[in-house]
């Protein structure tokens, strides 16, 4: 099977500092993968390198088709006179600027995409006035409307409440089930445990990848960080703790509830 995404030996340096070191992993079509790591671990740099926004110093990235992208930070002015439905339609333009002439075919595509992400009820509202969860649905629709083979999302669950996070994860799981490969960055893996079938865990610019139970283990993460890591499972949650003393004397480094 042809991989939807193949990253091999990727190294990236920014400002004279190596941010990513020989990162390698591959994702099959329809995979739901969590890109997990603490702030500053290189998650955004990796996503930007996959998209071609940041040039690598070594290694390669191969995509099987078009990639859609939902950025981490998008400042949306509440007074911006752009309705949610219009913003989704702009996704059809690719890199072209300006508003195109309306057509029934374009409108039909937009309405179908709004329905697919559950955003039809607020399609006529200004995008800057929507809640965080509603905005994420619109951003996902904007990224999906050109029918990409790969969907990259940078911290889409940040600042969402538990209900909105669960709804977005369920939506992305449906997207993956339709054959679109989903790569979603987060610092907390716990909300994703029931949905993701692969994980790329970043620490100190290096990565371990595979199934969650293969990667999130004391010996694997200790090798990745370069010092002892405890992986503690409490009910249905995972806590990753660094340093001596385990959960009582160490420091949380990722997967924080």
WONORHU-V624039 format. One record per residue. N is the residue number from 1. PSI is psi in radians with two decimals (* if undefined). D_FIRST is the distance of its C-alpha to the first C-alpha in Angstrom with 2 decimals. Layout:
{{N	PSI	D_FIRST} {N	PSI	D_FIRST}}
This chain:
{{1	2.33	0.00} {2	2.33	3.80} {3	2.49	6.31} {4	-0.54	9.15} {5	2.31	11.58} {6	1.97	12.12} {7	2.19	15.75} {8	2.04	17.20} {9	0.62	20.87} {10	2.19	22.12} {11	2.37	25.91} {12	2.28	28.10} {13	2.37	31.90} {14	2.20	34.19} {15	0.59	37.93} {16	0.04	37.85} {17	2.31	36.07} {18	2.04	32.60} {19	-0.66	30.77} {20	2.38	27.28} {21	1.89	26.93} {22	0.92	23.80} {23	2.24	21.44} {24	2.33	17.86} {25	2.84	14.95} {26	2.53	11.38} {27	2.39	10.36} {28	2.81	7.43} {29	2.33	8.49} {30	0.08	11.67} {31	2.56	12.53} {32	1.90	16.30} {33	2.31	17.31} {34	2.24	20.94} {35	1.80	22.14} {36	2.40	25.32} {37	2.77	28.35} {38	2.90	32.04} {39	2.35	33.55} {40	0.08	33.43} {41	-0.20	30.45} {42	0.19	28.50} {43	-0.88	26.33} {44	-0.70	27.54} {45	-0.70	27.37} {46	-0.80	23.70} {47	-0.75	22.97} {48	-0.56	25.22} {49	-0.68	23.58} {50	-0.68	20.11} {51	-0.19	21.94} {52	0.15	23.80} {53	-0.51	27.15} {54	2.18	27.81} {55	2.35	27.40} {56	2.72	26.17} {57	-0.31	28.46} {58	2.83	25.64} {59	-3.07	21.88} {60	2.80	19.28} {61	2.27	17.15} {62	2.25	14.24} {63	2.51	13.41} {64	-0.20	11.06} {65	-2.81	14.19} {66	2.51	17.56} {67	2.40	18.45} {68	2.67	21.25} {69	2.31	23.69} {70	1.89	26.39} {71	2.85	28.82} {72	-0.79	30.80} {73	2.09	34.22} {74	1.84	35.26} {75	2.05	39.01} {76	1.93	39.94} {77	2.19	43.65} {78	-0.45	45.00} {79	-0.01	47.14} {80	2.11	44.35} {81	0.93	44.87} {82	2.08	41.22} {83	2.74	40.23} {84	-0.77	36.92} {85	-0.67	35.95} {86	-0.67	36.93} {87	-0.72	34.86} {88	-0.71	31.71} {89	-0.56	32.60} {90	-0.42	32.81} {91	-0.38	29.05} {92	-0.32	28.82} {93	-0.21	30.72} {94	-2.16	28.15} {95	0.17	30.33} {96	2.55	33.27} {97	2.78	36.48} {98	2.92	38.94} {99	2.23	38.96} {100	2.91	37.92} {101	2.40	40.00} {102	2.67	39.23} {103	2.74	37.78} {104	-0.64	37.05} {105	-0.77	33.41} {106	-0.77	32.92} {107	-0.69	34.88} {108	-0.69	32.87} {109	-0.74	29.59} {110	-0.80	31.34} {111	-0.68	32.83} {112	-0.70	29.58} {113	-0.70	27.93} {114	-0.72	31.04} {115	-0.65	30.92} {116	-0.53	27.26} {117	0.07	28.18} {118	0.61	31.60} {119	0.13	33.62} {120	-0.49	35.55} {121	-0.44	38.70} {122	0.43	39.24} {123	-0.52	37.87} {124	-0.02	41.43} {125	2.69	42.23} {126	2.36	42.31} {127	-0.57	39.18} {128	-0.23	41.37} {129	-0.07	43.16} {130	2.77	40.18} {131	2.95	39.51} {132	-0.77	36.80} {133	-0.70	34.50} {134	-0.72	35.23} {135	-0.70	34.57} {136	-0.69	31.14} {137	-0.74	30.27} {138	-0.74	31.53} {139	-0.68	29.67} {140	-0.74	26.36} {141	-0.73	27.22} {142	-0.72	28.14} {143	-0.49	24.76} {144	-0.28	22.79} {145	-0.37	24.92} {146	0.20	23.11} {147	1.02	19.88} {148	2.78	17.82} {149	-0.34	14.10} {150	2.33	15.31} {151	2.08	18.66} {152	2.30	20.64} {153	2.20	23.86} {154	1.82	26.57} {155	0.92	28.73} {156	-0.28	28.78} {157	-0.08	30.65} {158	2.32	33.44} {159	0.22	36.85} {160	2.57	35.67} {161	3.03	37.46} {162	-0.72	35.81} {163	-0.80	35.68} {164	-0.69	34.20} {165	-0.80	31.57} {166	-0.66	30.58} {167	-0.72	30.42} {168	-0.71	28.20} {169	-0.75	25.78} {170	-0.70	25.75} {171	-0.81	25.13} {172	-0.54	22.15} {173	-0.66	20.72} {174	-0.67	21.06} {175	-0.79	19.39} {176	-0.66	16.27} {177	-0.36	16.46} {178	0.13	16.32} {179	0.00	12.87} {180	2.23	14.37} {181	2.24	13.46} {182	2.18	16.90} {183	1.95	18.33} {184	2.15	21.97} {185	2.54	24.60} {186	2.71	27.51} {187	-0.29	30.14} {188	2.03	30.35} {189	-0.31	27.38} {190	-0.78	29.43} {191	-0.34	29.02} {192	-0.14	25.21} {193	-0.65	25.08} {194	-0.20	24.72} {195	-0.72	21.96} {196	2.46	19.62} {197	-0.12	16.93} {198	2.77	16.48} {199	2.44	19.28} {200	2.00	20.04} {201	2.09	23.69} {202	2.37	25.77} {203	2.26	29.18} {204	0.59	31.32} {205	-0.02	28.59} {206	2.82	26.27} {207	2.57	23.24} {208	2.39	21.89} {209	2.73	18.56} {210	-2.78	16.91} {211	2.67	18.01} {212	-0.79	21.54} {213	-0.36	23.28} {214	-0.56	21.86} {215	-0.79	22.92} {216	1.30	26.08} {217	2.65	28.24} {218	-0.82	31.51} {219	-0.62	30.51} {220	-0.84	27.32} {221	-0.55	29.06} {222	-0.71	32.23} {223	-0.62	30.45} {224	-0.78	28.87} {225	-0.47	32.25} {226	0.17	34.33} {227	2.98	36.73} {228	2.34	36.93} {229	2.34	35.03} {230	2.32	35.66} {231	1.99	33.09} {232	2.22	35.16} {233	2.11	34.02} {234	1.89	36.62} {235	-2.06	35.95} {236	0.34	32.66} {237	2.71	32.80} {238	2.33	31.86} {239	2.26	34.25} {240	2.14	33.59} {241	2.37	36.92} {242	2.64	37.91} {243	3.02	40.95} {244	2.63	43.46} {245	-0.03	44.74} {246	-2.42	41.51} {247	-0.38	41.74} {248	-0.54	45.49} {249	-0.06	45.83} {250	-2.96	42.51} {251	2.30	40.93} {252	2.33	38.08} {253	-0.32	35.31} {254	3.01	32.55} {255	0.76	31.66} {256	2.25	35.19} {257	*	36.15}}
